[in-house]
Amino acid sequence: MSSVSQIRIRARLAKPPEYVLTKFPRYERAFFLSYANFILKLILSGEIRELLSALVAAEGIRSDRSIDLRVMIFPAKQLRRQPSRILYGSYSHTLAQISLYPLRISKDRTRREGSELFANSLSLLSLGQRKLIGEIATAAISTLIHEVLHVKFQQRSLARYVEEGMVQRLERTYMRQWADKLDGVLRSQFSSSIANVSVEA
């Protein structure tokens, strides 16, 4: 991703280590790689970059370092102390790095849908498939907004719960504002071919 107002964000796929790849059967590897490619293409689209630029400018977000935005291929591990909580994204101030994780989707669903879910025209998808695509896109974009907003507060030394509360409120505000535009972006993405993007270390 090119320069975004006061911060620079570079988006890429994150290459998982070999020992992680071996934990997943072939059909799951194919599904989640297509999922990650879909999300990377979505966040690199001109429409999303424009919306993100507007957010960064409105919030006055600055960083003296380029932000490394990693689109992760596999879901994050469940947190040990909070097994019911699922991690969808994270921001490391130390590394200047944002990580976006996919939703947890059952093995049966990934086998049934396959990587073709992300290659078909929206008009060819069932209602259930379109709903899943919508959930996937919404989760990725809301998580991206959330983590970029954390960049804003990185130097304010707020209590963790205070910062998280402010970020969540702003995230909800921007997602409401972006709702209609996101629908149009999705249709635009499916009107063009879903490009395969090589995994980058």
TAVENVEN-V979687 format. One record per run of one state. SS is the DSSP state (alpha for helix, beta for strand, coil for the rest). FROM is the first residue (numbers start at 0). TO is the last residue. If there is no record, write none. Layout:
SS&FROM&TO / SS&FROM&TO
//
This chain:
coil&0&1 / beta&2&3 / coil&4&5 / beta&6&13 / coil&14&16 / alpha&17&20 / coil&21&24 / alpha&25&42 / coil&43&44 / alpha&45&58 / coil&59&65 / beta&66&70 / coil&71&87 / beta&88&91 / coil&92&95 / beta&96&99 / coil&100&105 / alpha&106&112 / coil&113&113 / alpha&114&117 / coil&118&120 / alpha&121&123 / coil&124&125 / alpha&126&151 / coil&152&158 / alpha&159&190 / coil&191&198 / beta&199&199 / coil&200&200
//
